[in-house]
């Protein structure tokens, strides 16, 4: 391979790489999966399940009902806010 041919080869690779780099953000954006943002209500329910479900609080009916009502009110407030 002569010097000029090698330079042409490197130039072609460089041009292809530049074009590919320019298209990369568009390809990445198009290929990215659409992830929906979880609703506040689902986050609150997840928190409730993780923190209160099967905890000592859940064994005290009066306290559990009080906290459950507070969680439901919090969810209701977030729903009206949206």
C-alpha positions in Angstrom: 0.0 0.0 0.0 1.5 3.4 -1.1 1.7 6.4 1.2 -1.1 8.2 -0.7 -3.4 5.2 -0.6 -2.8 4.8 3.1 -3.6 8.5 3.6 -6.7 8.2 1.6 -7.7 5.1 3.6 -7.1 7.0 6.9 -9.0 10.0 5.6 -12.0 7.8 4.7 -12.0 6.1 8.1 -11.8 9.5 9.8 -14.8 10.8 7.8 -16.8 7.7 8.6 -16.0 8.0 12.3 -17.0 11.7 12.3 -20.3 11.0 10.5 -21.0 8.1 12.9 -20.2 10.3 15.9 -22.6 13.0 14.7 -25.4 10.5 14.4 -24.7 8.7 17.7 -26.9 11.0 19.9 -29.9 10.6 17.6 -29.5 6.8 17.4 -29.1 6.6 21.2 -32.2 8.7 21.7 -34.2 6.7 19.2 -33.1 3.4 20.7 -33.6 4.4 24.4 -36.6 2.6 25.9 -39.5 4.8 27.0 -39.7 4.7 30.8 -42.7 6.2 32.3 -42.3 8.2 35.5 -44.0 6.4 38.4 -47.0 8.2 39.9 -46.7 9.7 43.4 -49.5 7.3 44.5 -47.5 4.2 43.4 -44.3 5.6 45.1 -46.3 6.1 48.3 -47.8 2.6 48.1 -44.3 1.2 47.6 -43.1 3.1 50.6 -46.0 1.9 52.7 -45.4 -1.7 51.7 -41.6 -1.5 52.3 -41.8 0.3 55.7 -45.1 -0.6 57.4 -46.4 -3.9 56.0 -45.4 -6.7 58.4 -43.9 -4.2 60.9 -44.8 -3.9 64.5 -47.0 -0.9 63.5 -49.1 -3.2 61.4 -50.0 -5.3 64.5 -51.6 -2.4 66.3 -55.0 -2.0 64.6 -55.7 1.6 65.8 -52.2 2.9 64.8 -52.3 1.0 61.5 -55.7 2.5 60.6 -54.5 6.0 61.5 -51.4 5.7 59.4 -53.3 4.1 56.5 -55.8 7.0 56.5 -52.8 9.4 56.5 -51.3 7.6 53.5 -54.6 7.6 51.6 -55.0 11.4 52.3 -51.5 12.0 51.1 -52.2 10.1 47.8 -55.4 12.0 47.4 -53.6 15.4 47.8 -51.0 14.4 45.2 -53.8 13.3 42.7 -55.5 16.7 43.0 -52.2 18.5 42.6 -51.5 17.0 39.1 
